[in-house]
Amino acid sequence: MLDRYNRKINYLRVSVTDRCNLRCRYCMPESGIRLMPHKDILSYDEITEVVRTAVDMGVDKVRITGGEPLVRKGITELVRMISKIEGIKDLGMTTNGIMLPKYAKELKNAGLHRVNISLDSMDPEKYKTITRVGSLHDALKGIDAALDAGLTPVKINCVVDKNAMEPEAQKVKAFADSKGLQIRFIPQMDLHKGTFGKVIGGSGGHCASCNRLRLTPDGMVKPCLFSDIEYSVRELGAKQALIMAVDNKPSSGSSSQKSSFYNIGG
């Protein structure tokens, strides 16, 4: 698929839930959120149909996100369903890693290729402060579980305030290097204010070469993270929603008032 700026669209990010077991300060308010009603959230059959349609149209990279995707019941079954779709070259998941000791091997056996794991600090107290309820020990166990299961290459997502040379970021980099992990530094973003930057070590934030669409838990196809443009797969059908998202993908994002990171997957 080519959009009107001649960008090849071949990447679909699928947010399967707005729920999470952490409360990261840059993602979710401490008091929690008003959760989507279960009836509004796409079933696994519906998600698989959207992914299958997108693959038929040229998508070959799929990433499962949240919220935290591993809190959704039966997530390994969705991975299994998607992995059977011919044409997907890269099937990944973004996770905070906390639940990987339980699910890593199941995910690998179901057909997941690899994982990106969020890790913003190597200091247990700072990690707890950032996530409000998280344990660094549990996150590190999740990383080891991913490596043991062969969900490689394991990539680390490290959110930074301003740049990759910040002390906490460099400590995370040293850890990643010691474990043979790939690292991406993600500038802290604000959807509502429209502040974002280019990901160091990844392709995010590079508007001129953006190749992605996003599917929200309630079935909206969004062509841009920093835009309120969206098309319902339930109202339009998967193919038409995808076509309209590609046709109306903006050249660059500005801001989004409708979405939050916890329900669109970053």
N, C-alpha and C positions, 0 to 999 in steps of 0.2 A: 504494500500500500504506500502510495506517495501522497503527501498532503500538498496544499497549494504553494508551499515554499520548497517543494521538491525534497522534503525530508522523508526518508524511508522509515515507515512505522512498522516495527517488527517486535515490539516489546509490550506485554500486557502485565500490569501489576494488579493482583486480585486481593482486595481486602475482604477477609471472610468474617470479621467481627469487629465491633467497636469496644469490646471488653479487653481488659488487661489485668494481669496480676501485680503490676507495678504502678506507680503514680509519678512518673518522671516529671520534673518541674517544667521542662520545656514542652511537654506533650499534653499533660492532663492536670486539671485542678486537684488540689489535695482532697477536696470533699467528694471527688468522683464526678461522674457525668450523668446526664439523663440518657439512659440506654435506649437503643432502638427496640421497639416491640418485636418480639420473635416473628410475628406474622409478616413484618416488613423485610426480614432478612432472607436473602436468596437461599434456596435449598441447594444441596450438593448437585442434584440433577440440573438445576437451573444454571449454576455456576459452570458446570462441565459443558453445557450446551453453548454458553457464551464463549468459553475458551475454544471449543471445537470450531465454532463459527469464525472466531478470530484467526485461528490457525489456517483454516481454509482460505482466509483473505490475505495471508502472508506473515502472520505472527509466528515466530519460532522461539521466542524467549518468554517464559512465564515465571513470575515471582509471586508467591503467596505471602501476604502480609496481614496485619491487623490494624489497630489493637495488637494483641499478642495472639497469633494464629493457633498456638498450641492449647489455648484455653477453650477453643471450640470443640465440642464433643465429636468424636469420630473423625478428627482431622486427617488421620492416616488413610481413611477410606477415600476422602477427597483427593489426596495425593495419588492414590492408586488409580482412581478414575481418570484424573488428568494425565497421568503418566502413560496411559494406554492410547492417548491421542497421537496418531502418527504425524510427524512433522515438527515436534518440539525438540529443539536441540539443547535447551538450557532450562531446567526446571529447578528453581531455587525457592528458598524461604528466608524471610527476615524475622528474627526472633530475639528475645532478650536472653535466651539460653537457659533460663531457670528450670524449665521442664524437659530439657534435652536428655538428662540422664534416664528419664522414663521412656522417651519417645524416639531417640536418635536411631536406634537399630530398626525399629518399626518403620520409621520414615524412609530409611535407606532401602529396606526390603520392599516398600510400597512403590519405590521408583524415584524418590527425591534425589537430585544430583548433589546439591550443596546447600550451605547455609551462610547467611550473614548474621553475625551476632553483635548486639549493641554492647559496648563497653567504653565508658567515659572516664573511668578513674581506676587506678590500682590501689588506692587507699580505701580500706573497708569503711571508714567513717564517712569519707567524701562520697563513696558509692551509695551509702545509705542515705546521705543527705540529698543527693541528686534524684534517687529513685523513691525516696521517702520510706519505702517498706522493703527494699531489696537487700540481698546478701551477696557480697562480692564472692564469697566462698562458693555459693550456689552457682553463680554465673561462670566461675572458672571450672567447676565440675561439668557444667554444660558444654564448655569448649572442649574439654577432654573427651566427653562422650561423643561429640561430633567427629572429632579426629579418630577415635576408636572405631566409629561406625563407618568411616570412609566418606563422610559428607564433605568432600573436599573439592576445590580449595575452600577452606574456611576463611571467610573475610570478616574483619572487625570493623564495625561502624563506630567511630568515635566523634561525638559532637563536641565542637570547640566553640569558644566564645568569639575569638577573633581570628586566630591562625593556628597552624599546626606546631608552632614552636612553643606553645604554652607548656609549662612544666608537667601538668597532668597528661597532656597529649603525648609528650615525649616519653613519659613513663609507660603509657599504653603501647607506644611504638616499640620500646625496648622489649616489653613482654611479647608482643606479636612477633618481633624478629627472633626472639629466643625459641619460639614455638613453631616457626616456619609458617606463620599466618600472614595473610595479606591485610593491609590496613587502609581504610578510607577515612579521611578527616572531613566532617560535614559541618560547615558553618551553621551556627544556631540561626534558625529561620523563624519568621513570624508571618503566618498566612494572611492574617487580617491587615497587617501594616504593609505587607508586600516586600518584606526584606528577605533576601536570599543571596546565596553566593555559590560559586562553583565548588563542587566536591573535589578535594585533592585525592588523587588515586582512583577516581571513578568518573562516571560520565554525567552525574546529576548536576543540575544548574547550568549546563551548557545549552542554552536555548536554541542556538543556531543549528545544533546537531541532535536535538531531542528526538528520540525515536519511540516514545512511550505513550500509552493510554492507561487509564486507571478504571477499575471496576470497584465500586463501593459495595459495602455489605447489603445495602438495600437496592442494588441493581441499577445504579446510575453510572454510565460511561462518561468519564471526564477526560478531555483532551489535554488538560494542563493543570498541574497542582495549584498554581497561583491564578486561578480563574474560576468563576462560578458557572461556566458553561457546562452543561451535563445533559445526557439523554437517557431516558428510561428504557431498559431492555424489556420490561414488562409491558410498557405501553406501545413501544415501537417495534418490538422484536429485536433479537440480538443483532442481526445483520444491519438493519436500518440504523440502529443506535450507533453501531461502530462506524458505519459510513458517514453519518452526520458528525460524529466526533472527529474523524479524520478531516473531513471537508472544512470544519470550522475550528481546527486547531490554530490558536493564535501564534504569531511569530515569536512572542515573548510573553511571559506571565506578568501580571501586575499585582493582584491581590485576590483573596477569596474570603468572602464573608460567610459562606454556607458551610464550609468544611473545616475540620480540625485534623491534626495529625493522627489522633487516635482512631479516626474512622475513615482515613484515606490511605494510611500506610506510608506516608512520606515520599 
